[in-house]
Amino acid sequence: MLPRAWSEGQIVVQAVVAAQTPALHAAVTECVDIVGLDPTFAEVPENTVGELVEQSVAEEAQERGFRMRSIHVGPAEELAGYFHLMEDVPNAGDAWLSILAIRPRFRRSGVGTTLIKSLKSVLAAQGFRFALARVYLANVPALQFWTRLGFTEIVPHRGDYIGHDLGKPCVVLRASLGG
């Protein structure tokens, strides 16, 4: 089970709560600038984000499930973005990172790199064997980001493990967590 909170360097990671829904929606809305590279970031209504928050809150008590975490930076713990993942998807021991949304002003600041390095350690400590991320081929910066962080194995798949077919070529990258 993913911890509800942890910190690493400049970042603090926390389980989301319903009161954060407007701020989380604003954060993902800011990411619409990359929708041409990654259709995941198409504008969504606030209630869609709220449903994901509710799902995460509801599944926190389960041993494995859907987890959504907010990412905060600095002494004021400003919201830098969020991620969500599914535990044991597509296989037992896997952690599927279904989205990583970093607000534009925090990109290229080390927030994403610090987060993913830390998350890989946290997942390994929880007994996960692999972390996976879907990356759209048009999103060259994301491909570089994920491969630099050890997501170098291409995993064969049909469609998308999270049930969305956005009609763009993508790959699923996997990183071993050393277990």
C-alpha positions, 0 to 999 in steps of 0.5 A: 500500500502506498504511504499516505504521505512522505517527503524527499528533498524539496517535495512533500507528497500527500494523499489527496482529500476532497477539499483539494479538488478545485486546486487539483483541477486547476493544476491539470487545467494548466497542463493543457499546454501539452495536449498536442503531445499527450491527449491525457491532458485535454481539459476535463470538468472539475467533477471528473477530478473530484470523482478521481479524488473520491475513488482514491479516498474510498480505496485508501483502506484497501491493501491495493487500489487506486491512489492519488497523491498531491505534490507540494514544493517549498516551505509553503508547500505550494501545489506543484501537481499530482499523480495517480497510480493503480496498484497491481495493474496490469499484474500483481507487483506492478504499479501503473502510473496513470498520470503525472501532472506537473504545473508548467512553472514547476517543470524542469525544476527537478520536482518530477525527477525527485518525485519519480526517484522517491516514488520508485524507492517507496514502491520497492519498499512496499514490495512492488516489482515494477513501475509502468507508465504510458507515454505518447510517442509524440511527447519526446520530452516525456520519453526522455524524462521516463527513460532517463529515470530507468523506464527503459523496457517497452511492455507489449500491450493492447489498448490502454490498461486504464480503459482509455483509447485516445487514438494516439501511438503510445508505448508502455515503459517499465522500470524494475524496482530492484526486487 
